[in-house]
């Protein structure tokens, strides 16, 4: 069973909201560029005590989607989907 998302303990905890929003905008633009086949994308961001740069290609769209989802969760834009409701007829 998955533990619920906790923004206080996520890898993005402690990052200022403005920085998270800027990172989200960059990641979303990277996703659009990859989907359209425009180009290979370089994304840079700071995490913890250092900065990091990642290069994404068409094959790594799923990685960009996961980054976007993580940023959205941290910002409280989206919530985790709840489990489906099952109806049992007895």
PyMOL Python script that loads the backbone (N, CA, C, O; Angstrom):
from pymol import cmd

cmd.read_pdbstr("""\
ATOM      1  N   UNK A   1       0.835  -1.174   0.000  1.00  0.00           N
ATOM      2  CA  UNK A   1       0.000   0.000   0.000  1.00  0.00           C
ATOM      3  C   UNK A   1       0.884   1.243   0.000  1.00  0.00           C
ATOM      4  O   UNK A   1       1.870   1.314   0.733  1.00  0.00           O
ATOM      5  N   UNK A   2       0.528   2.204  -0.814  1.00  0.00           N
ATOM      6  CA  UNK A   2       1.288   3.437  -0.919  1.00  0.00           C
ATOM      7  C   UNK A   2       1.004   4.360   0.248  1.00  0.00           C
ATOM      8  O   UNK A   2      -0.132   4.479   0.706  1.00  0.00           O
ATOM      9  N   UNK A   3       2.058   5.011   0.721  1.00  0.00           N
ATOM     10  CA  UNK A   3       1.865   6.017   1.759  1.00  0.00           C
ATOM     11  C   UNK A   3       1.353   7.293   1.116  1.00  0.00           C
ATOM     12  O   UNK A   3       1.700   7.586  -0.028  1.00  0.00           O
ATOM     13  N   UNK A   4       0.541   8.055   1.823  1.00  0.00           N
ATOM     14  CA  UNK A   4       0.046   9.305   1.263  1.00  0.00           C
ATOM     15  C   UNK A   4       1.190  10.296   1.055  1.00  0.00           C
ATOM     16  O   UNK A   4       2.184  10.277   1.781  1.00  0.00           O
ATOM     17  N   UNK A   5       1.034  11.152   0.064  1.00  0.00           N
ATOM     18  CA  UNK A   5       2.048  12.151  -0.233  1.00  0.00           C
ATOM     19  C   UNK A   5       2.132  13.146   0.918  1.00  0.00           C
ATOM     20  O   UNK A   5       1.108  13.634   1.397  1.00  0.00           O
ATOM     21  N   UNK A   6       3.338  13.442   1.355  1.00  0.00           N
ATOM     22  CA  UNK A   6       3.556  14.408   2.421  1.00  0.00           C
ATOM     23  C   UNK A   6       4.537  15.464   1.925  1.00  0.00           C
ATOM     24  O   UNK A   6       5.723  15.166   1.789  1.00  0.00           O
ATOM     25  N   UNK A   7       4.079  16.700   1.648  1.00  0.00           N
ATOM     26  CA  UNK A   7       4.968  17.727   1.135  1.00  0.00           C
ATOM     27  C   UNK A   7       6.101  18.084   2.094  1.00  0.00           C
ATOM     28  O   UNK A   7       7.133  18.600   1.665  1.00  0.00           O
ATOM     29  N   UNK A   8       5.919  17.818   3.377  1.00  0.00           N
ATOM     30  CA  UNK A   8       6.956  18.147   4.351  1.00  0.00           C
ATOM     31  C   UNK A   8       8.145  17.194   4.290  1.00  0.00           C
ATOM     32  O   UNK A   8       9.236  17.532   4.749  1.00  0.00           O
ATOM     33  N   UNK A   9       7.938  16.006   3.725  1.00  0.00           N
ATOM     34  CA  UNK A   9       9.027  15.025   3.667  1.00  0.00           C
ATOM     35  C   UNK A   9       9.423  14.656   2.243  1.00  0.00           C
ATOM     36  O   UNK A   9      10.265  13.780   2.048  1.00  0.00           O
ATOM     37  N   UNK A  10       8.837  15.303   1.250  1.00  0.00           N
ATOM     38  CA  UNK A  10       9.180  14.977  -0.139  1.00  0.00           C
ATOM     39  C   UNK A  10      10.576  15.488  -0.470  1.00  0.00           C
ATOM     40  O   UNK A  10      11.163  16.261   0.287  1.00  0.00           O
ATOM     41  N   UNK A  11      11.091  15.054  -1.591  1.00  0.00           N
ATOM     42  CA  UNK A  11      12.411  15.511  -2.023  1.00  0.00           C
ATOM     43  C   UNK A  11      12.440  17.006  -2.322  1.00  0.00           C
ATOM     44  O   UNK A  11      13.509  17.616  -2.327  1.00  0.00           O
ATOM     45  N   UNK A  12      11.287  17.595  -2.567  1.00  0.00           N
ATOM     46  CA  UNK A  12      11.204  19.014  -2.886  1.00  0.00           C
ATOM     47  C   UNK A  12      10.878  19.875  -1.669  1.00  0.00           C
ATOM     48  O   UNK A  12      10.687  21.083  -1.806  1.00  0.00           O
ATOM     49  N   UNK A  13      10.811  19.281  -0.497  1.00  0.00           N
ATOM     50  CA  UNK A  13      10.496  20.017   0.731  1.00  0.00           C
ATOM     51  C   UNK A  13      11.551  21.100   0.976  1.00  0.00           C
ATOM     52  O   UNK A  13      12.744  20.880   0.770  1.00  0.00           O
ATOM     53  N   UNK A  14      11.097  22.254   1.411  1.00  0.00           N
ATOM     54  CA  UNK A  14      12.007  23.351   1.720  1.00  0.00           C
ATOM     55  C   UNK A  14      12.299  24.260   0.547  1.00  0.00           C
ATOM     56  O   UNK A  14      12.902  25.319   0.718  1.00  0.00           O
ATOM     57  N   UNK A  15      11.887  23.868  -0.624  1.00  0.00           N
ATOM     58  CA  UNK A  15      12.108  24.701  -1.816  1.00  0.00           C
ATOM     59  C   UNK A  15      11.058  25.798  -1.824  1.00  0.00           C
ATOM     60  O   UNK A  15       9.877  25.513  -1.622  1.00  0.00           O
ATOM     61  N   UNK A  16      11.450  27.040  -2.051  1.00  0.00           N
ATOM     62  CA  UNK A  16      10.476  28.137  -2.065  1.00  0.00           C
ATOM     63  C   UNK A  16       9.404  27.934  -3.138  1.00  0.00           C
ATOM     64  O   UNK A  16       9.675  27.383  -4.205  1.00  0.00           O
ATOM     65  N   UNK A  17       8.190  28.385  -2.840  1.00  0.00           N
ATOM     66  CA  UNK A  17       7.065  28.202  -3.753  1.00  0.00           C
ATOM     67  C   UNK A  17       7.339  28.841  -5.111  1.00  0.00           C
ATOM     68  O   UNK A  17       7.011  28.260  -6.145  1.00  0.00           O
ATOM     69  N   UNK A  18       7.933  30.023  -5.117  1.00  0.00           N
ATOM     70  CA  UNK A  18       8.231  30.707  -6.385  1.00  0.00           C
ATOM     71  C   UNK A  18       9.194  29.885  -7.239  1.00  0.00           C
ATOM     72  O   UNK A  18       9.055  29.829  -8.461  1.00  0.00           O
ATOM     73  N   UNK A  19      10.163  29.252  -6.595  1.00  0.00           N
ATOM     74  CA  UNK A  19      11.122  28.416  -7.328  1.00  0.00           C
ATOM     75  C   UNK A  19      10.434  27.171  -7.879  1.00  0.00           C
ATOM     76  O   UNK A  19      10.707  26.756  -9.006  1.00  0.00           O
ATOM     77  N   UNK A  20       9.538  26.573  -7.085  1.00  0.00           N
ATOM     78  CA  UNK A  20       8.789  25.400  -7.550  1.00  0.00           C
ATOM     79  C   UNK A  20       7.914  25.758  -8.745  1.00  0.00           C
ATOM     80  O   UNK A  20       7.819  24.989  -9.702  1.00  0.00           O
ATOM     81  N   UNK A  21       7.276  26.922  -8.691  1.00  0.00           N
ATOM     82  CA  UNK A  21       6.426  27.355  -9.805  1.00  0.00           C
ATOM     83  C   UNK A  21       7.256  27.590 -11.061  1.00  0.00           C
ATOM     84  O   UNK A  21       6.826  27.244 -12.162  1.00  0.00           O
ATOM     85  N   UNK A  22       8.444  28.177 -10.904  1.00  0.00           N
ATOM     86  CA  UNK A  22       9.331  28.394 -12.052  1.00  0.00           C
ATOM     87  C   UNK A  22       9.799  27.056 -12.626  1.00  0.00           C
ATOM     88  O   UNK A  22       9.841  26.879 -13.843  1.00  0.00           O
ATOM     89  N   UNK A  23      10.153  26.111 -11.739  1.00  0.00           N
ATOM     90  CA  UNK A  23      10.563  24.776 -12.187  1.00  0.00           C
ATOM     91  C   UNK A  23       9.431  24.088 -12.946  1.00  0.00           C
ATOM     92  O   UNK A  23       9.665  23.440 -13.967  1.00  0.00           O
ATOM     93  N   UNK A  24       8.212  24.229 -12.447  1.00  0.00           N
ATOM     94  CA  UNK A  24       7.052  23.618 -13.091  1.00  0.00           C
ATOM     95  C   UNK A  24       6.848  24.188 -14.488  1.00  0.00           C
ATOM     96  O   UNK A  24       6.568  23.441 -15.426  1.00  0.00           O
ATOM     97  N   UNK A  25       6.985  25.497 -14.634  1.00  0.00           N
ATOM     98  CA  UNK A  25       6.821  26.121 -15.950  1.00  0.00           C
ATOM     99  C   UNK A  25       7.871  25.602 -16.934  1.00  0.00           C
ATOM    100  O   UNK A  25       7.562  25.336 -18.096  1.00  0.00           O
ATOM    101  N   UNK A  26       9.109  25.460 -16.466  1.00  0.00           N
ATOM    102  CA  UNK A  26      10.188  24.949 -17.324  1.00  0.00           C
ATOM    103  C   UNK A  26       9.910  23.496 -17.714  1.00  0.00           C
ATOM    104  O   UNK A  26      10.077  23.116 -18.873  1.00  0.00           O
ATOM    105  N   UNK A  27       9.486  22.691 -16.743  1.00  0.00           N
ATOM    106  CA  UNK A  27       9.214  21.275 -17.022  1.00  0.00           C
ATOM    107  C   UNK A  27       8.034  21.118 -17.977  1.00  0.00           C
ATOM    108  O   UNK A  27       8.059  20.260 -18.859  1.00  0.00           O
ATOM    109  N   UNK A  28       7.002  21.941 -17.805  1.00  0.00           N
ATOM    110  CA  UNK A  28       5.850  21.857 -18.698  1.00  0.00           C
ATOM    111  C   UNK A  28       6.232  22.271 -20.120  1.00  0.00           C
ATOM    112  O   UNK A  28       5.766  21.669 -21.087  1.00  0.00           O
ATOM    113  N   UNK A  29       7.075  23.291 -20.251  1.00  0.00           N
ATOM    114  CA  UNK A  29       7.522  23.691 -21.583  1.00  0.00           C
ATOM    115  C   UNK A  29       8.380  22.589 -22.209  1.00  0.00           C
ATOM    116  O   UNK A  29       8.291  22.338 -23.410  1.00  0.00           O
ATOM    117  N   UNK A  30       9.199  21.940 -21.403  1.00  0.00           N
ATOM    118  CA  UNK A  30      10.008  20.821 -21.893  1.00  0.00           C
ATOM    119  C   UNK A  30       9.107  19.696 -22.395  1.00  0.00           C
ATOM    120  O   UNK A  30       9.381  19.091 -23.432  1.00  0.00           O
ATOM    121  N   UNK A  31       8.033  19.417 -21.658  1.00  0.00           N
ATOM    122  CA  UNK A  31       7.082  18.378 -22.055  1.00  0.00           C
ATOM    123  C   UNK A  31       6.433  18.728 -23.392  1.00  0.00           C
ATOM    124  O   UNK A  31       6.316  17.873 -24.270  1.00  0.00           O
ATOM    125  N   UNK A  32       6.015  19.970 -23.545  1.00  0.00           N
ATOM    126  CA  UNK A  32       5.397  20.409 -24.801  1.00  0.00           C
ATOM    127  C   UNK A  32       6.385  20.281 -25.950  1.00  0.00           C
ATOM    128  O   UNK A  32       6.035  19.791 -27.024  1.00  0.00           O
ATOM    129  N   UNK A  33       7.615  20.718 -25.727  1.00  0.00           N
ATOM    130  CA  UNK A  33       8.635  20.635 -26.782  1.00  0.00           C
ATOM    131  C   UNK A  33       8.941  19.189 -27.156  1.00  0.00           C
ATOM    132  O   UNK A  33       9.133  18.876 -28.331  1.00  0.00           O
ATOM    133  N   UNK A  34       8.986  18.311 -26.162  1.00  0.00           N
ATOM    134  CA  UNK A  34       9.248  16.905 -26.456  1.00  0.00           C
ATOM    135  C   UNK A  34       8.087  16.269 -27.211  1.00  0.00           C
ATOM    136  O   UNK A  34       8.296  15.535 -28.177  1.00  0.00           O
ATOM    137  N   UNK A  35       6.863  16.553 -26.768  1.00  0.00           N
ATOM    138  CA  UNK A  35       5.687  15.990 -27.427  1.00  0.00           C
ATOM    139  C   UNK A  35       5.590  16.441 -28.878  1.00  0.00           C
ATOM    140  O   UNK A  35       5.169  15.678 -29.747  1.00  0.00           O
ATOM    141  N   UNK A  36       5.978  17.672 -29.131  1.00  0.00           N
ATOM    142  CA  UNK A  36       5.886  18.186 -30.494  1.00  0.00           C
ATOM    143  C   UNK A  36       7.093  17.786 -31.341  1.00  0.00           C
ATOM    144  O   UNK A  36       7.130  18.050 -32.542  1.00  0.00           O
ATOM    145  N   UNK A  37       8.083  17.144 -30.704  1.00  0.00           N
ATOM    146  CA  UNK A  37       9.277  16.728 -31.432  1.00  0.00           C
ATOM    147  C   UNK A  37      10.189  17.882 -31.777  1.00  0.00           C
ATOM    148  O   UNK A  37      11.043  17.768 -32.656  1.00  0.00           O
ATOM    149  N   UNK A  38      10.010  18.990 -31.089  1.00  0.00           N
ATOM    150  CA  UNK A  38      10.773  20.198 -31.398  1.00  0.00           C
ATOM    151  C   UNK A  38      12.271  20.018 -31.187  1.00  0.00           C
ATOM    152  O   UNK A  38      13.078  20.435 -32.017  1.00  0.00           O
ATOM    153  N   UNK A  39      12.637  19.392 -30.064  1.00  0.00           N
ATOM    154  CA  UNK A  39      14.070  19.292 -29.783  1.00  0.00           C
ATOM    155  C   UNK A  39      14.338  18.459 -28.547  1.00  0.00           C
ATOM    156  O   UNK A  39      13.421  18.071 -27.824  1.00  0.00           O
ATOM    157  N   UNK A  40      15.613  18.192 -28.321  1.00  0.00           N
ATOM    158  CA  UNK A  40      16.079  17.605 -27.079  1.00  0.00           C
ATOM    159  C   UNK A  40      16.057  18.726 -26.051  1.00  0.00           C
ATOM    160  O   UNK A  40      16.396  19.864 -26.376  1.00  0.00           O
ATOM    161  N   UNK A  41      15.671  18.430 -24.838  1.00  0.00           N
ATOM    162  CA  UNK A  41      15.469  19.452 -23.821  1.00  0.00           C
ATOM    163  C   UNK A  41      16.481  19.309 -22.703  1.00  0.00           C
ATOM    164  O   UNK A  41      16.766  18.199 -22.253  1.00  0.00           O
ATOM    165  N   UNK A  42      17.027  20.436 -22.253  1.00  0.00           N
ATOM    166  CA  UNK A  42      17.877  20.481 -21.071  1.00  0.00           C
ATOM    167  C   UNK A  42      17.104  21.214 -19.976  1.00  0.00           C
ATOM    168  O   UNK A  42      16.587  22.310 -20.195  1.00  0.00           O
ATOM    169  N   UNK A  43      17.032  20.599 -18.801  1.00  0.00           N
ATOM    170  CA  UNK A  43      16.357  21.210 -17.659  1.00  0.00           C
ATOM    171  C   UNK A  43      17.357  21.305 -16.532  1.00  0.00           C
ATOM    172  O   UNK A  43      18.025  20.323 -16.206  1.00  0.00           O
ATOM    173  N   UNK A  44      17.468  22.484 -15.928  1.00  0.00           N
ATOM    174  CA  UNK A  44      18.349  22.681 -14.787  1.00  0.00           C
ATOM    175  C   UNK A  44      17.507  23.077 -13.589  1.00  0.00           C
ATOM    176  O   UNK A  44      16.553  23.844 -13.715  1.00  0.00           O
ATOM    177  N   UNK A  45      17.862  22.552 -12.433  1.00  0.00           N
ATOM    178  CA  UNK A  45      17.156  22.924 -11.210  1.00  0.00           C
ATOM    179  C   UNK A  45      18.089  22.729 -10.025  1.00  0.00           C
ATOM    180  O   UNK A  45      19.058  21.973 -10.098  1.00  0.00           O
ATOM    181  N   UNK A  46      17.786  23.416  -8.943  1.00  0.00           N
ATOM    182  CA  UNK A  46      18.568  23.290  -7.721  1.00  0.00           C
ATOM    183  C   UNK A  46      17.812  22.395  -6.759  1.00  0.00           C
ATOM    184  O   UNK A  46      16.594  22.500  -6.613  1.00  0.00           O
ATOM    185  N   UNK A  47      18.551  21.517  -6.109  1.00  0.00           N
ATOM    186  CA  UNK A  47      17.921  20.611  -5.157  1.00  0.00           C
ATOM    187  C   UNK A  47      18.898  20.390  -4.016  1.00  0.00           C
ATOM    188  O   UNK A  47      20.040  19.980  -4.225  1.00  0.00           O
ATOM    189  N   UNK A  48      18.442  20.661  -2.837  1.00  0.00           N
ATOM    190  CA  UNK A  48      19.311  20.463  -1.684  1.00  0.00           C
ATOM    191  C   UNK A  48      20.494  21.405  -1.727  1.00  0.00           C
ATOM    192  O   UNK A  48      20.324  22.622  -1.796  1.00  0.00           O
ATOM    193  N   UNK A  49      21.686  20.851  -1.686  1.00  0.00           N
ATOM    194  CA  UNK A  49      22.889  21.675  -1.599  1.00  0.00           C
ATOM    195  C   UNK A  49      23.536  21.970  -2.944  1.00  0.00           C
ATOM    196  O   UNK A  49      24.581  22.620  -2.989  1.00  0.00           O
ATOM    197  N   UNK A  50      22.949  21.514  -4.030  1.00  0.00           N
ATOM    198  CA  UNK A  50      23.574  21.754  -5.324  1.00  0.00           C
ATOM    199  C   UNK A  50      22.571  21.856  -6.439  1.00  0.00           C
ATOM    200  O   UNK A  50      21.374  21.645  -6.244  1.00  0.00           O
ATOM    201  N   UNK A  51      23.070  22.182  -7.605  1.00  0.00           N
ATOM    202  CA  UNK A  51      22.186  22.256  -8.764  1.00  0.00           C
ATOM    203  C   UNK A  51      22.435  21.046  -9.651  1.00  0.00           C
ATOM    204  O   UNK A  51      23.449  20.358  -9.532  1.00  0.00           O
ATOM    205  N   UNK A  52      21.491  20.808 -10.534  1.00  0.00           N
ATOM    206  CA  UNK A  52      21.564  19.623 -11.375  1.00  0.00           C
ATOM    207  C   UNK A  52      21.009  19.959 -12.744  1.00  0.00           C
ATOM    208  O   UNK A  52      20.071  20.748 -12.857  1.00  0.00           O
ATOM    209  N   UNK A  53      21.563  19.383 -13.761  1.00  0.00           N
ATOM    210  CA  UNK A  53      21.060  19.554 -15.120  1.00  0.00           C
ATOM    211  C   UNK A  53      20.747  18.172 -15.691  1.00  0.00           C
ATOM    212  O   UNK A  53      21.511  17.222 -15.517  1.00  0.00           O
ATOM    213  N   UNK A  54      19.617  18.084 -16.369  1.00  0.00           N
ATOM    214  CA  UNK A  54      19.184  16.817 -16.953  1.00  0.00           C
ATOM    215  C   UNK A  54      18.823  17.067 -18.405  1.00  0.00           C
ATOM    216  O   UNK A  54      18.197  18.077 -18.727  1.00  0.00           O
ATOM    217  N   UNK A  55      19.214  16.154 -19.284  1.00  0.00           N
ATOM    218  CA  UNK A  55      18.844  16.247 -20.688  1.00  0.00           C
ATOM    219  C   UNK A  55      17.790  15.185 -20.974  1.00  0.00           C
ATOM    220  O   UNK A  55      17.990  14.003 -20.696  1.00  0.00           O
ATOM    221  N   UNK A  56      16.668  15.624 -21.531  1.00  0.00           N
ATOM    222  CA  UNK A  56      15.581  14.718 -21.870  1.00  0.00           C
ATOM    223  C   UNK A  56      15.486  14.576 -23.381  1.00  0.00           C
ATOM    224  O   UNK A  56      15.708  15.530 -24.127  1.00  0.00           O
ATOM    225  N   UNK A  57      15.157  13.388 -23.810  1.00  0.00           N
ATOM    226  CA  UNK A  57      14.933  13.130 -25.230  1.00  0.00           C
ATOM    227  C   UNK A  57      13.506  12.620 -25.395  1.00  0.00           C
ATOM    228  O   UNK A  57      12.793  12.446 -24.407  1.00  0.00           O
ATOM    229  N   UNK A  58      13.092  12.384 -26.610  1.00  0.00           N
ATOM    230  CA  UNK A  58      11.744  11.898 -26.883  1.00  0.00           C
ATOM    231  C   UNK A  58      11.426  10.636 -26.081  1.00  0.00           C
ATOM    232  O   UNK A  58      10.285  10.428 -25.670  1.00  0.00           O
ATOM    233  N   UNK A  59      12.425   9.807 -25.864  1.00  0.00           N
ATOM    234  CA  UNK A  59      12.203   8.547 -25.160  1.00  0.00           C
ATOM    235  C   UNK A  59      11.937   8.740 -23.671  1.00  0.00           C
ATOM    236  O   UNK A  59      11.468   7.810 -23.015  1.00  0.00           O
ATOM    237  N   UNK A  60      12.218   9.906 -23.123  1.00  0.00           N
ATOM    238  CA  UNK A  60      12.067  10.092 -21.683  1.00  0.00           C
ATOM    239  C   UNK A  60      10.905  11.017 -21.314  1.00  0.00           C
ATOM    240  O   UNK A  60      10.960  11.720 -20.305  1.00  0.00           O
ATOM    241  N   UNK A  61       9.870  11.011 -22.126  1.00  0.00           N
ATOM    242  CA  UNK A  61       8.687  11.819 -21.829  1.00  0.00           C
ATOM    243  C   UNK A  61       8.085  11.406 -20.486  1.00  0.00           C
ATOM    244  O   UNK A  61       7.601  12.259 -19.741  1.00  0.00           O
ATOM    245  N   UNK A  62       8.107  10.135 -20.175  1.00  0.00           N
ATOM    246  CA  UNK A  62       7.558   9.662 -18.899  1.00  0.00           C
ATOM    247  C   UNK A  62       8.300  10.286 -17.717  1.00  0.00           C
ATOM    248  O   UNK A  62       7.687  10.598 -16.696  1.00  0.00           O
ATOM    249  N   UNK A  63       9.613  10.468 -17.850  1.00  0.00           N
ATOM    250  CA  UNK A  63      10.385  11.108 -16.783  1.00  0.00           C
ATOM    251  C   UNK A  63       9.951  12.555 -16.581  1.00  0.00           C
ATOM    252  O   UNK A  63       9.838  13.019 -15.446  1.00  0.00           O
ATOM    253  N   UNK A  64       9.711  13.260 -17.668  1.00  0.00           N
ATOM    254  CA  UNK A  64       9.251  14.650 -17.578  1.00  0.00           C
ATOM    255  C   UNK A  64       7.863  14.692 -16.942  1.00  0.00           C
ATOM    256  O   UNK A  64       7.576  15.571 -16.129  1.00  0.00           O
ATOM    257  N   UNK A  65       7.002  13.742 -17.310  1.00  0.00           N
ATOM    258  CA  UNK A  65       5.671  13.675 -16.713  1.00  0.00           C
ATOM    259  C   UNK A  65       5.762  13.449 -15.205  1.00  0.00           C
ATOM    260  O   UNK A  65       5.013  14.062 -14.444  1.00  0.00           O
ATOM    261  N   UNK A  66       6.658  12.589 -14.770  1.00  0.00           N
ATOM    262  CA  UNK A  66       6.829  12.329 -13.342  1.00  0.00           C
ATOM    263  C   UNK A  66       7.344  13.569 -12.618  1.00  0.00           C
ATOM    264  O   UNK A  66       6.910  13.856 -11.502  1.00  0.00           O
ATOM    265  N   UNK A  67       8.265  14.307 -13.240  1.00  0.00           N
ATOM    266  CA  UNK A  67       8.770  15.544 -12.649  1.00  0.00           C
ATOM    267  C   UNK A  67       7.641  16.556 -12.506  1.00  0.00           C
ATOM    268  O   UNK A  67       7.499  17.184 -11.456  1.00  0.00           O
ATOM    269  N   UNK A  68       6.843  16.717 -13.547  1.00  0.00           N
ATOM    270  CA  UNK A  68       5.711  17.651 -13.505  1.00  0.00           C
ATOM    271  C   UNK A  68       4.746  17.242 -12.401  1.00  0.00           C
ATOM    272  O   UNK A  68       4.293  18.089 -11.630  1.00  0.00           O
ATOM    273  N   UNK A  69       4.430  15.973 -12.317  1.00  0.00           N
ATOM    274  CA  UNK A  69       3.496  15.485 -11.290  1.00  0.00           C
ATOM    275  C   UNK A  69       4.039  15.740  -9.885  1.00  0.00           C
ATOM    276  O   UNK A  69       3.289  16.134  -8.991  1.00  0.00           O
ATOM    277  N   UNK A  70       5.342  15.517  -9.688  1.00  0.00           N
ATOM    278  CA  UNK A  70       5.953  15.765  -8.382  1.00  0.00           C
ATOM    279  C   UNK A  70       5.864  17.235  -8.002  1.00  0.00           C
ATOM    280  O   UNK A  70       5.538  17.572  -6.864  1.00  0.00           O
ATOM    281  N   UNK A  71       6.153  18.102  -8.953  1.00  0.00           N
ATOM    282  CA  UNK A  71       6.073  19.537  -8.688  1.00  0.00           C
ATOM    283  C   UNK A  71       4.634  19.963  -8.399  1.00  0.00           C
ATOM    284  O   UNK A  71       4.392  20.767  -7.499  1.00  0.00           O
ATOM    285  N   UNK A  72       3.682  19.426  -9.162  1.00  0.00           N
ATOM    286  CA  UNK A  72       2.272  19.757  -8.933  1.00  0.00           C
ATOM    287  C   UNK A  72       1.810  19.283  -7.549  1.00  0.00           C
ATOM    288  O   UNK A  72       1.089  20.000  -6.856  1.00  0.00           O
ATOM    289  N   UNK A  73       2.219  18.095  -7.155  1.00  0.00           N
ATOM    290  CA  UNK A  73       1.865  17.586  -5.838  1.00  0.00           C
ATOM    291  C   UNK A  73       2.450  18.470  -4.744  1.00  0.00           C
ATOM    292  O   UNK A  73       1.765  18.799  -3.776  1.00  0.00           O
ATOM    293  N   UNK A  74       3.712  18.853  -4.897  1.00  0.00           N
ATOM    294  CA  UNK A  74       4.371  19.688  -3.897  1.00  0.00           C
ATOM    295  C   UNK A  74       3.684  21.043  -3.777  1.00  0.00           C
ATOM    296  O   UNK A  74       3.574  21.599  -2.684  1.00  0.00           O
ATOM    297  N   UNK A  75       3.225  21.569  -4.906  1.00  0.00           N
ATOM    298  CA  UNK A  75       2.546  22.867  -4.899  1.00  0.00           C
ATOM    299  C   UNK A  75       1.078  22.753  -4.492  1.00  0.00           C
ATOM    300  O   UNK A  75       0.420  23.770  -4.271  1.00  0.00           O
ATOM    301  N   UNK A  76       0.561  21.534  -4.391  1.00  0.00           N
ATOM    302  CA  UNK A  76      -0.837  21.346  -4.017  1.00  0.00           C
ATOM    303  C   UNK A  76      -1.800  21.587  -5.164  1.00  0.00           C
ATOM    304  O   UNK A  76      -2.993  21.789  -4.938  1.00  0.00           O
ATOM    305  N   UNK A  77      -1.298  21.569  -6.390  1.00  0.00           N
ATOM    306  CA  UNK A  77      -2.137  21.810  -7.569  1.00  0.00           C
ATOM    307  C   UNK A  77      -3.037  20.613  -7.839  1.00  0.00           C
ATOM    308  O   UNK A  77      -4.210  20.780  -8.174  1.00  0.00           O
ATOM    309  N   UNK A  78      -2.499  19.418  -7.695  1.00  0.00           N
ATOM    310  CA  UNK A  78      -3.284  18.202  -7.894  1.00  0.00           C
ATOM    311  C   UNK A  78      -3.124  17.324  -6.659  1.00  0.00           C
ATOM    312  O   UNK A  78      -2.131  17.419  -5.937  1.00  0.00           O
ATOM    313  N   UNK A  79      -4.078  16.500  -6.438  1.00  0.00           N
ATOM    314  CA  UNK A  79      -4.028  15.536  -5.337  1.00  0.00           C
ATOM    315  C   UNK A  79      -3.901  14.145  -5.942  1.00  0.00           C
ATOM    316  O   UNK A  79      -4.241  13.928  -7.105  1.00  0.00           O
ATOM    317  N   UNK A  80      -3.424  13.234  -5.164  1.00  0.00           N
ATOM    318  CA  UNK A  80      -3.371  11.847  -5.634  1.00  0.00           C
ATOM    319  C   UNK A  80      -4.785  11.360  -5.880  1.00  0.00           C
ATOM    320  O   UNK A  80      -5.706  11.675  -5.127  1.00  0.00           O
ATOM    321  N   UNK A  81      -4.944  10.604  -6.919  1.00  0.00           N
ATOM    322  CA  UNK A  81      -6.261  10.032  -7.210  1.00  0.00           C
ATOM    323  C   UNK A  81      -6.633   9.060  -6.099  1.00  0.00           C
ATOM    324  O   UNK A  81      -5.797   8.300  -5.611  1.00  0.00           O
ATOM    325  N   UNK A  82      -7.878   9.098  -5.716  1.00  0.00           N
ATOM    326  CA  UNK A  82      -8.288   8.154  -4.689  1.00  0.00           C
ATOM    327  C   UNK A  82      -8.628   6.818  -5.322  1.00  0.00           C
ATOM    328  O   UNK A  82      -8.848   6.721  -6.529  1.00  0.00           O
ATOM    329  N   UNK A  83      -8.666   5.815  -4.507  1.00  0.00           N
ATOM    330  CA  UNK A  83      -8.959   4.482  -5.002  1.00  0.00           C
ATOM    331  C   UNK A  83     -10.388   4.422  -5.509  1.00  0.00           C
ATOM    332  O   UNK A  83     -11.258   5.125  -4.996  1.00  0.00           O
ATOM    333  N   UNK A  84     -10.639   3.597  -6.504  1.00  0.00           N
ATOM    334  CA  UNK A  84     -11.998   3.496  -7.028  1.00  0.00           C
ATOM    335  C   UNK A  84     -12.966   2.946  -5.975  1.00  0.00           C
ATOM    336  O   UNK A  84     -12.601   2.107  -5.152  1.00  0.00           O
ATOM    337  N   UNK A  85     -14.170   3.424  -6.023  1.00  0.00           N
ATOM    338  CA  UNK A  85     -15.211   2.930  -5.119  1.00  0.00           C
ATOM    339  C   UNK A  85     -15.775   1.652  -5.739  1.00  0.00           C
ATOM    340  O   UNK A  85     -16.162   1.628  -6.907  1.00  0.00           O
ATOM    341  N   UNK A  86     -15.812   0.625  -4.956  1.00  0.00           N
ATOM    342  CA  UNK A  86     -16.328  -0.657  -5.439  1.00  0.00           C
ATOM    343  C   UNK A  86     -17.683  -0.931  -4.795  1.00  0.00           C
ATOM    344  O   UNK A  86     -17.857  -0.800  -3.584  1.00  0.00           O
ATOM    345  N   UNK A  87     -18.600  -1.301  -5.610  1.00  0.00           N
ATOM    346  CA  UNK A  87     -19.936  -1.633  -5.124  1.00  0.00           C
ATOM    347  C   UNK A  87     -20.054  -3.148  -5.046  1.00  0.00           C
ATOM    348  O   UNK A  87     -19.765  -3.859  -6.009  1.00  0.00           O
ATOM    349  N   UNK A  88     -20.479  -3.625  -3.894  1.00  0.00           N
ATOM    350  CA  UNK A  88     -20.622  -5.058  -3.698  1.00  0.00           C
ATOM    351  C   UNK A  88     -22.089  -5.357  -3.452  1.00  0.00           C
ATOM    352  O   UNK A  88     -22.692  -4.827  -2.519  1.00  0.00           O
ATOM    353  N   UNK A  89     -22.652  -6.195  -4.282  1.00  0.00           N
ATOM    354  CA  UNK A  89     -24.037  -6.609  -4.115  1.00  0.00           C
ATOM    355  C   UNK A  89     -24.031  -7.948  -3.398  1.00  0.00           C
ATOM    356  O   UNK A  89     -23.406  -8.912  -3.841  1.00  0.00           O
ATOM    357  N   UNK A  90     -24.734  -7.982  -2.291  1.00  0.00           N
ATOM    358  CA  UNK A  90     -24.695  -9.192  -1.492  1.00  0.00           C
ATOM    359  C   UNK A  90     -25.914  -9.922  -1.554  1.00  0.00           C
ATOM    360  O   UNK A  90     -26.035 -10.974  -0.926  1.00  0.00           O
TER     361      UNK A  90
END
""", "prot")
cmd.dss("prot")
cmd.show_as("cartoon", "prot")
cmd.util.cbc("prot")
cmd.orient("prot")
